[in-house]
Amino acid sequence: MRKNIQFVVVIFFVTIAFLVMLNDITNNKNPKYQNSVELYEVTNQSDLAATDLEDEE
């Protein structure tokens, strides 16, 4: 009986930790870590995209 209660408590806290982590990832609005994408029109090749991280030094 005691092992069942411990198992339920562990599963509960793991689920809570997973949901908090998922919420933190989906609500991250920090522009420092977002990529900027620029599209260029090229006539002789397929579409190209360049991604640049902005360095703040």
C-alpha positions as CSV (number, residue, x, y, z in Angstrom):
1,M,0.0,0.0,0.0
2,R,2.8,2.4,0.9
3,K,4.6,1.8,-2.4
4,N,1.4,2.6,-4.3
5,I,1.1,6.0,-2.5
6,Q,4.8,6.8,-3.2
7,F,4.3,5.9,-6.8
8,V,1.3,8.2,-7.1
9,V,3.1,11.1,-5.4
10,V,6.1,10.7,-7.7
11,I,3.9,10.6,-10.8
12,F,2.0,13.6,-9.6
13,F,5.2,15.7,-9.1
14,V,6.7,14.6,-12.4
15,T,3.5,15.6,-14.2
16,I,3.5,19.0,-12.5
17,A,7.2,19.5,-13.4
18,F,6.5,18.6,-17.0
19,L,3.5,21.0,-17.2
20,V,5.5,23.9,-15.7
21,M,8.4,23.2,-18.1
22,L,6.0,23.1,-21.1
23,N,4.3,26.3,-20.0
24,D,7.7,28.1,-19.6
25,I,8.8,27.0,-23.1
26,T,5.6,28.0,-24.8
27,N,5.4,31.4,-23.1
28,N,9.0,32.5,-23.7
29,K,8.7,35.9,-25.4
30,N,12.3,37.0,-24.9
31,P,13.4,38.6,-28.2
32,K,17.1,38.0,-27.4
33,Y,16.7,34.3,-28.3
34,Q,14.4,34.7,-31.3
35,N,15.9,34.2,-34.8
36,S,15.4,36.9,-37.4
37,V,14.7,35.6,-40.9
38,E,15.2,37.5,-44.2
39,L,13.9,36.3,-47.5
40,Y,15.6,37.2,-50.8
41,E,14.2,37.1,-54.3
42,V,16.5,35.1,-56.6
43,T,15.5,34.5,-60.2
44,N,17.8,31.6,-61.1
45,Q,17.6,29.6,-57.8
46,S,15.0,28.4,-55.4
47,D,14.0,30.5,-52.5
48,L,16.7,31.2,-49.9
49,A,16.5,32.2,-46.3
50,A,19.2,33.5,-44.1
51,T,18.9,33.4,-40.3
52,D,21.0,35.6,-38.1
53,L,21.3,35.8,-34.4
54,E,21.7,39.3,-33.1
55,D,24.7,39.6,-30.9
56,E,24.5,42.2,-28.1
57,E,28.1,42.9,-27.1
